[in-house]
Amino acid sequence: MRVRTRAAIVAAGVAVCVLALLGVYVVMQQFGHQLRLPMASRSCTVEADGRVVLGADQMANAATIAAIGVQRQMPERAVVVALATAYQESHLRNIAHGDRDSLGLFQQRPSQGWGTPEQIRDPRYAAEKFYAALKKVKGWQQLRVTEAAQRVQRSAYPEAYQKWADESEVLSRALLGHATGAVACTVGPTPTMRGPAAASALVQNLALDWGLPGLAAPTDLTDFTVPATDDRNGWRYAHWLVSHADDHGVKRVRFGNLEWTAEHGTWAKVKGGVAAPSQVLAEVFAAT
């Protein structure tokens, strides 16, 4: 009798564990992109009158969304709305699934005229389409973040965007150059790209995101420079470079008297000289 009882208890325990794991799986499939989970590595911390922690991929997407807003000459409020929208729709991840045929950062639908699946999965294209749609909303500047986002997205949860407004404002302040040394990312030991290929991709995507003509791939991987007309633009580019450090193999970024390194993942005062105030310096990992 005792053996049967113990067997029944064990079987019940196994069933509970299986159900619990199944429940976790279902939740992650449905809501995983919206959950705030601790990140052990490849994470970024943004501090600009507030604090936000993101994964490396999320940070890179946020930086591109902000840069495209500037390139399209949209006001800062538009960048906040765009970031809050992507926060809610995908948690700033370029996901390949969603409700019905929704895809990408903003969960845009090919069937609703947003573009092809391949286009929508391009963060730059997706951001451009969002800003274009927002610009058509009459009086959007006077609306709350969630109301402006809803006019574009037409979500079943129109108030959901507002909960990301504070985080989006922190990101916007940093990525638009209003804060100094505000984006600090930890890069893993094996960056996605290295060497000349990394340098070439870095220059190409920096130019495309910000609309910077005339940037050429550096011949020296330790001395890549980006012209900056003032401190604000300098920090825009510096923060963009750090945001894309993991996916573009960035090893070091310097602007003014501060320097970020992949080794430490933080900004620190420069030792032995200060970079020219009119340029941002960067270095990528050498090829192995």
N, C-alpha and C positions, 0 to 999 in steps of 0.2 A: 504493500500500500504506500509506504514511504517512497519507494522507487518511482512508482507512478506519479506521486505528487511532485517529486523533484523534477521528473521529466516534464510534467505539465508546466511547472514554473519556468523551466529553461525554455520550453517551446514558446510560452507566453512572452518571455523576455526577448527572444529572438524576433518574434512577430512585432513587438513594440519598436525594436531597433530598426527593422526593415521599414515599418511605417514612418518612423521619424526621418530616416534617410530619404525615403520617397517624398515626404513632405518638403524637406530641404531642397531636393532636386526640383520639384514643381515650383517652389517659391523662387529659386534662382533663375529658372527658365522664364518665369513671368516677370519678375521684378528685380533680377540681379543687377541690371544696369542702373537701378535707382538706389541700391543699398550702399551705405557708407561703410566699407569694410577697411580694417587696418591694412596698411601696405608696408611690407617688410623691406622692400628695396625698390629701386627705380621710381622713387616718389619725389614730388615737388612740394615745397612750402612757399606760399605767397603771403607776404605781410605788408599791408598797405592800409593803415587805419582799420585793421581787422586781419584775420588769419584764415587761410584756406589751404587744405592739403589735398593734392590730387595725384593720381598715377601719372607716369611719364607720358603715356599716350593721351590722356585727358588734357594734360598741360599743353602738349603740342597742338592739339585741336583748338583749345581756347586761344592760343597765341595766333593761330591762323585766322580764326573768326574775328579777332580784334584787328588784325592787320588789314583784312579785306574791308572792314568797316572804314578804316582810315583811307584806304585807297579809293573807296567809293565816295569819299568826302561826306560820310554820314556823321552826325553829331555823336558825342559820347553816349548820350542816352540810348541811341540805337544799338551801340555795342553792348550795353547792359541788357537790353531787351533780347538781343540775339543770344548772349551767353545764358541768360535765364531760360530761354526757350530750349537750347541744346541741353542744358542741365536737366530739365524736366523730361524731354523727349528721349534722350539716350544716355544721360549722365555724362555727356561730353565724350562718348565713345562712338566710333564710326561702325555701328553694328549692321549686320547683314540680314536683319530680320525685324519684324514688328507687326503691328496690327494690319491684317490683310496684306497689301503689298508695300507697306511703309518700310523705308530704308534710311540708313545713315544718321548723321548727327541730328538732323531736324525731323527725322521720320517723315520725309517727303514721299509722296506716292506717284510713281510713274503714270498710273491710270488717271491721275488728276492733273496731268500736264506739267509736272515739276521737272521732267526730263527722263532720260533713259536710266535704268538701274546703274549702269556704269558711271554716268554723270553724277547722279545723286550720291554715290559712294565717294566722290571726290570732294573732300572738305572745302576746298576753295570754291568750287562750283556751287555746292550746297549753300555756303554762306552768301555768295553773290545773289543767288535766287531769293534767299530769305530777305536780304536788305532791299532788293528790288520790290518785293511784295510789300514790305513794311512801308517803304516810301510812298506807295500808292494809297495807304490808309490815311484818310483825311483827319488831321488833328491828332495824329498818334503821339506827338510830343507832349501833349497835355494829359494823356491817359496814364493810368497806373501801368506798371510793367506787365502785369498779367492781362490787362485789357488790351494793350497794344499787341502782345504776343498772340492772344486769342483771335484778334481780327485777321491775323495771318494764318494761324494754324487750324482754327475752327475745331478745337478739341472737345471731347465729351466731358472734360474736367477743366472748365475755363478759369478756375481760381488756382489751379495747381502751379502755375508759373511763378506766382508771387513769393512762394516760400524760398525761391532761389535768388531773390533780388539782392539780398545783402552779400552773399557770396559773389554774385556777378559784379557788384559794385567794387568789391575788393580786387577782383581780377582785372576789371577795367582800369582802375587807378594805376595798377602796376604795369599792365601791358600797354597802356597809352602813355607811359613815361612820366607819370606824376609822382612816382616814388623812386628812391635810389636803392639799388641792390635789393630789390623786393622779391625777386624770383630766384629761388635756390633749389636746384635739382640734384638728386643723387643718381649717378649713372652707374649701371652695372659693369662688371669686369669685361663683358663682351658686348660692346656697342654694336648696333645693327650694321653700321658701315664704318670703314676705315680708309685711310690713305687718299689718293687722288680721286677715287670714286666718291668718297664722302665729301671732299672739298667741292667737287663739281656739283653734286646734288644740293649741297648747302647753299652755294651761290645761286643756283638756279631757282630754288624754292624761296629763298630770301627775296630775290628780285621779283618773283611772281606774286608773292604775298603782299609786298609793300609797293609794287609798281616802280621799282628802282631800275632805271635804264643804265646800261653801260657797265654793269658789274661783270668782271671776268674771273674765272677760276684762278686761284693763286698758284704760282709756280713753287712757292715755298709754303709747306703745310703749317709752319710755325708762325707765319706772319701774314695772315689774311686781314685786310683792313676794310671797314665799311665807313664811308664818309658820313659825318653827322653835322648838320647845320647848327644844332644847338644841343643843350643838355637833354631836353625832352626827347628829341629824336634819337639821341645817343642811347638813352635808356630804353626807348622802344625797341631798338635793334638789339641791344645787349640782352634784354629780357627775352626777346624772341629767340636769340641764339641759345640761351640757356634752356628755354622751354623745349627746343628741338635738339638738345644735346644728345639724348639717348638714341633717337632715330637717325641722327646725322653724324654721329661720332665726334661731337665737339669735346675737346679736352680742356680748353681754357678760354675765358672771355675777360677782356679788360676794358674798362672805360673810366676815364678820369683817374682818380687815385684808388679805385677799387678793382679787385680781380676775383673772378670765380674760377675754381678748378674742379674738374671731375674727381680728382683724388680726395678732396675734402667735402665737396658738395655745398660749399658756402662761399660767401663773399668776405674778403679781407682786404685790409690796407695793402697797397702795393709796396714792396720793398725794392729799393734801388731804382727809383725813377717813377715818373708819372707819364701815362700815355697822353698824346696830344689831345686837347679838348675837342678837336674837330673830327675825331675818328674813333671807331670801336675796333679793338684788336681781337682776333680769334685764332685758335689753333685747333686742328683736328688730330685724332689719333693716327699715328703712322701705320702703314700697312704691315702686317705681320710677316 
